[in-house]
Amino acid sequence: MSVQTTIEQKLQALRVEHLEVLNESHMHNVPTGSESHFKVTLVSPDFLGKTLVARHRMINQLLTDELAGPVHALSLNTLTPEEWGQKGGEVRNSPPCMGGSSKSG
């Protein structure tokens, strides 16, 4: 099973109104076909009354194994249904990679 599919399945532990898991590894200095950089947009009523840090901790707890292994970077957009509506059902695009280890300093 792919890392992306595993992430999608594990996040179903929350009450999901909208879930998008994007593999953004191709935007980074990693081998072709890598599954190491992900962007997650998750809309759930489970986030009501929770701080951003608490929301992220909820996700991180569900994805402990992936974060300890294949996932190098995880961008999170954690929204309540109301917040999602206020954003018009959209989140910002990820910025371009700044080069990571391929860039000399």
C-alpha positions as CSV (number, residue, x, y, z in Angstrom):
1,M,0.0,0.0,0.0
2,S,1.3,3.5,-0.8
3,V,2.2,6.0,1.9
4,Q,-0.4,8.3,0.5
5,T,-3.2,5.7,0.8
6,T,-2.0,4.8,4.3
7,I,-2.3,8.5,5.4
8,E,-5.7,8.8,3.8
9,Q,-6.9,5.7,5.6
10,K,-5.5,6.6,9.0
11,L,-7.0,10.1,8.9
12,Q,-10.5,8.5,8.6
13,A,-10.3,8.0,12.3
14,L,-11.5,11.6,12.5
15,R,-14.9,12.8,11.3
16,V,-13.9,13.9,7.9
17,E,-15.9,16.4,5.8
18,H,-13.2,17.0,3.3
19,L,-9.8,15.3,2.9
20,E,-7.1,15.9,0.3
21,V,-3.7,14.3,0.6
22,L,-1.2,15.5,-2.0
23,N,2.1,13.8,-2.6
24,E,4.4,16.9,-3.2
25,S,7.6,14.9,-3.2
26,H,8.1,15.6,-6.9
27,M,8.6,19.3,-5.9
28,H,11.7,18.5,-3.9
29,N,15.2,17.1,-4.3
30,V,14.2,13.4,-3.9
31,P,14.3,10.4,-6.3
32,T,11.4,10.0,-8.8
33,G,8.5,8.1,-7.3
34,S,9.3,9.1,-3.7
35,E,6.6,9.4,-1.1
36,S,8.3,11.7,1.4
37,H,6.6,15.1,1.2
38,F,2.9,15.5,1.7
39,K,0.3,18.3,2.0
40,V,-2.8,17.4,3.9
41,T,-6.0,19.4,3.9
42,L,-8.5,18.1,6.4
43,V,-11.8,19.6,7.3
44,S,-13.4,18.1,10.4
45,P,-15.8,19.1,13.2
46,D,-13.4,17.4,15.5
47,F,-11.3,20.6,15.3
48,L,-13.9,22.8,16.8
49,G,-12.6,24.6,19.8
50,K,-9.0,23.3,19.3
51,T,-6.0,25.4,18.7
52,L,-3.9,25.0,15.6
53,V,-1.2,23.2,17.7
54,A,-3.8,20.8,19.1
55,R,-5.2,20.0,15.6
56,H,-1.7,19.3,14.3
57,R,-1.0,17.0,17.3
58,M,-4.1,15.1,16.6
59,I,-2.9,14.4,13.0
60,N,0.7,13.7,14.1
61,Q,-0.5,11.1,16.6
62,L,-2.5,9.3,13.9
63,L,0.5,9.3,11.6
64,T,3.2,8.5,14.2
65,D,4.6,5.5,12.2
66,E,4.7,7.5,8.9
67,L,6.4,10.5,10.5
68,A,9.0,8.2,12.1
69,G,9.7,6.5,8.7
70,P,9.0,7.5,5.1
71,V,7.5,10.9,5.6
72,H,10.1,13.7,5.8
73,A,7.7,16.7,5.5
74,L,4.0,17.1,6.3
75,S,2.2,20.4,5.5
76,L,-1.1,20.6,7.4
77,N,-4.2,22.6,6.7
78,T,-6.6,21.7,9.5
79,L,-9.9,23.4,9.3
80,T,-13.4,23.3,10.8
81,P,-16.3,23.2,8.4
82,E,-17.0,26.9,9.1
83,E,-13.3,27.9,8.4
84,W,-13.4,25.9,5.2
85,G,-16.5,27.7,4.1
86,Q,-14.9,31.1,4.9
87,K,-11.9,30.1,2.7
88,G,-14.2,29.2,-0.2
89,G,-13.1,25.6,-0.1
90,E,-9.5,26.4,-1.0
91,V,-6.1,26.6,0.6
92,R,-2.9,28.2,-0.6
93,N,-0.6,26.4,-3.0
94,S,2.7,25.1,-1.5
95,P,5.7,27.4,-2.2
96,P,8.4,26.0,-4.5
97,C,11.2,24.0,-2.8
98,M,14.3,26.1,-2.0
99,G,16.6,23.3,-2.9
100,G,17.2,21.5,0.3
101,S,20.5,19.6,0.4
102,S,21.1,20.3,-3.3
103,K,21.7,24.0,-2.7
104,S,25.2,24.9,-1.5
105,G,25.4,27.6,1.2
